[in-house]
Amino acid sequence: MEIKESIEIRSTPAQVFRLYRDAGRWADWDPEVSSASLPGGLKLGAKGWLKPRVGPKAGIQIVEMTEEKSFSAQSRLPLCRMEFGHLLTEKEGGTVATHWVEFSGPLSFLFRYLIGRSIQAALPNTMQGLKKSSEARASSL
């Protein structure tokens, strides 16, 4: 079972994707991220880390990437994988951004219970931050 949230943004998918590209600045628009790093940049196979506002720093790897459209980052937990997906769909007048989180593996039920609820509660704030930053950036261009 995945956790999913979408929001409409008045800017192009390319403009929104620019925010995704700069992992070092994810904390600027995502209130749930304390800091993050992808030293090799946002590309398939890239490895880095993310420190959530609450919880330990975790290693991440980009497991799917389509320029200006989508990317997914995976983090490994004990006997579980957590995947964070980001999808941008062009819509007249802007973009629909969808973020989702999925747990898989033998202990996925446990991690879904332990951290899934807090992710689900925080996802609307993340989406609002993405919308606000994307629209502010688009209006300044």
Long-range contacts (C-beta under 8 A, 24 or more apart in sequence): 1-112, 2-100, 2-101, 2-102, 3-100, 3-101, 3-102, 3-116, 3-119, 3-120, 3-123, 4-98, 4-99, 4-100, 4-101, 5-98, 5-99, 5-100, 5-123, 5-124, 5-126, 5-127, 6-96, 6-97, 6-98, 6-99, 6-127, 7-96, 7-97, 7-127, 7-128, 7-130, 7-131, 8-91, 8-94, 8-95, 8-96, 8-131, 9-94, 9-95, 9-96, 9-97, 9-130, 9-131, 9-134, 9-135, 10-93, 10-94, 10-135, 10-138, 11-94, 11-95, 11-134, 11-135, 11-137, 11-138, 12-90, 12-94, 12-95, 12-138, 13-68, 13-69, 13-88, 13-89, 13-90, 13-95, 14-68, 15-95, 15-134, 15-137, 15-138, 15-141, 16-88, 16-95, 16-97, 16-130, 16-134, 17-67, 17-68, 17-69, 17-88, 18-137, 19-130, 19-133, 19-134, 19-137, 20-71, 20-86, 23-48, 23-50, 26-50, 28-133, 29-129, 29-130, 29-132, 29-133, 29-134, 30-126, 30-129, 30-130, 31-122, 31-125, 31-126, 31-129, 32-122, 32-125, 32-126, 36-60, 38-62, 42-71, 50-75, 54-118, 55-115, 60-84, 77-105, 77-107, 77-111, 78-107, 79-105, 79-106, 79-107, 80-104, 80-105, 80-106, 80-107, 80-108, 80-110, 80-111, 81-105, 81-108, 82-111, 82-115, 95-134, 97-127, 97-130, 97-131, 97-134, 99-123, 99-126, 99-127, 99-130
